[in-house]
Amino acid sequence: MNEIIAQLAEHAAQESAVLENELNLEVSVDDKSYQIPAEFIRVFAELIIRECMQQCEPEAGLKYSPNALSSRTDCRDKIKNRFDIE
């Protein structure tokens, strides 16, 4: 797992409270079943989105139109690199 994603998951676990009556997502991996608290999923997704937004902030000194393909490509590449995605 990418180090950034691991840190975000840990942060989400610390921020989310497990409640008795909370809806959970049941996930099966390699014939094992896991319950993931809904609040953890919400916080984890929010943290990932915030990381992506930070990667798309304009860099000082770079000049491109907000609608330019180069700005979208730059943002996409930063997100891919941040999360080690090929």
C-alpha positions as CSV (number, residue, x, y, z in Angstrom):
1,M,0.0,0.0,0.0
2,N,1.2,3.5,-0.8
3,E,2.6,5.3,2.2
4,I,0.3,8.3,1.7
5,I,-2.8,6.0,1.5
6,A,-1.7,4.2,4.6
7,Q,-1.3,7.5,6.5
8,L,-4.8,8.6,5.3
9,A,-6.3,5.3,6.4
10,E,-4.7,5.7,9.8
11,H,-6.0,9.3,10.1
12,A,-9.5,8.2,9.0
13,A,-9.5,5.4,11.7
14,Q,-8.5,7.9,14.3
15,E,-11.2,10.4,13.2
16,S,-14.1,8.0,12.9
17,A,-16.0,6.6,15.8
18,V,-17.3,3.1,15.6
19,L,-20.9,3.1,16.8
20,E,-23.0,0.0,17.7
21,N,-25.8,0.8,15.3
22,E,-23.7,2.3,12.5
23,L,-24.1,0.9,9.0
24,N,-21.0,-1.0,8.0
25,L,-19.7,-2.2,4.7
26,E,-19.0,-5.9,4.5
27,V,-16.0,-6.7,2.4
28,S,-14.7,-10.1,1.4
29,V,-11.0,-10.6,0.6
30,D,-9.4,-14.0,0.1
31,D,-12.4,-15.8,1.6
32,K,-12.3,-13.6,4.8
33,S,-15.1,-11.2,5.7
34,Y,-14.4,-7.7,7.1
35,Q,-16.7,-5.1,8.5
36,I,-15.7,-1.5,7.6
37,P,-17.5,1.3,9.6
38,A,-19.4,3.7,7.3
39,E,-17.9,6.7,9.1
40,F,-14.4,5.4,8.4
41,I,-15.2,5.2,4.7
42,R,-16.6,8.7,4.7
43,V,-13.6,10.2,6.4
44,F,-11.1,8.2,4.3
45,A,-12.8,9.3,1.1
46,E,-12.8,13.0,2.2
47,L,-9.1,12.8,3.1
48,I,-8.2,11.3,-0.3
49,I,-10.3,14.1,-2.1
50,R,-8.5,16.8,-0.1
51,E,-5.1,15.3,-1.0
52,C,-6.1,15.3,-4.7
53,M,-7.3,19.0,-4.4
54,Q,-4.0,19.9,-2.9
55,Q,-2.1,18.3,-5.8
56,C,-4.2,20.5,-8.2
57,E,-3.2,23.8,-6.6
58,P,-1.3,26.0,-9.2
59,E,2.4,25.9,-8.7
60,A,4.2,29.3,-8.3
61,G,5.9,30.3,-11.5
62,L,3.9,28.0,-13.9
63,K,1.6,29.9,-16.3
64,Y,-1.3,28.2,-17.9
65,S,-4.9,28.9,-18.5
66,P,-7.3,27.1,-16.0
67,N,-9.0,25.5,-19.0
68,A,-5.8,24.4,-20.7
69,L,-5.0,20.8,-21.3
70,S,-1.6,21.3,-19.8
71,S,-3.1,22.2,-16.4
72,R,-5.4,19.2,-16.4
73,T,-2.5,16.9,-17.4
74,D,-0.3,18.4,-14.7
75,C,-2.9,17.9,-12.1
76,R,-3.6,14.3,-13.2
77,D,0.1,13.5,-13.2
78,K,0.6,15.0,-9.7
79,I,-2.3,12.8,-8.3
80,K,-0.9,9.7,-10.0
81,N,2.6,10.3,-8.6
82,R,1.2,11.2,-5.1
83,F,-0.6,7.8,-4.9
84,D,1.9,5.7,-6.9
85,I,-0.6,4.9,-9.6
86,E,0.5,3.9,-13.1
